[in-house]
């Protein structure tokens, strides 16, 4: 019996050792370090009240004066307030307009629905360009107002197409049942379509909010008044060494600069974990249809 077991073990195929999981894990660790090390340096320097350069694991002289400066100095607080106002209002409009437009485009009995869809898609291929857009904004009196950075990017045909594809994936029987129950088209919209669109709204809203919060180009093109600049414009001028704010207490210029960077990236570092499950679901909006 022992000879049989020995023979069976001898002919048993050897398990192949794959190096792919090891290499994959190693690359993942390297990428994480490349991302996290600079963020950690900025975070440590934002709490360090001593002027120093190089990599530190912990602040030499811990203090919160850098963040106090960002949140109390008017030259930093006003751009931060502008960023919050424009991001919130732009995200709301950026969700409202494409969602309403997409709901209109799935009304199959609406006259001219195909023509409207063609005209909208045409603008994704051909656009007027930077100079004509600036002339139109100036003629409308929107230059040097926050309305130009709110309204101009809010009309996104790409997001409208995404929402239309998502609405088309909702069973038509739900809309028919709502109509039979006496719902108007708008009641069907906010009672049926919107509750089933949490994943799409979360993913599109997050992309909108990030793009508005980090917007620099539109402010550079359409805004020349310093009191209307957003936080990114002010952050760039600080990094270039111009118009540095007066630091509070023992904070140095380096401390204030790094604290401003952390304030710029912190909101979405906090917000993203709560929206992650919806964002992952909404990544493939309209990509897979049964």
ABEGO torsion letter per residue (X at the ends): XAAAAAAAAAABBBBBBBAAAAAAAAAAAAAAAAAAAAAAAAAAAAABABBBBEBBABBABBBAAAAAAAAABAAAAAAAAAAAAAAAAAAAAAAAAAAAAAAAAABAABBGAAAAAAAAAAAAABBAEAAAAAAAAAAAGABGBAAAAAAAAABBAAAAAAAAAAAAABBAAAAAAAAAAGBBAAAAAAAAAAAAAAAAAAAAAAAAAAAAAABAAAAAAABABAAABBAAAAAAAAAAGBGBBBBBEABBAAAAAAAAAAAAAAAAAAAAAAAAAAAAAAAABGABBX
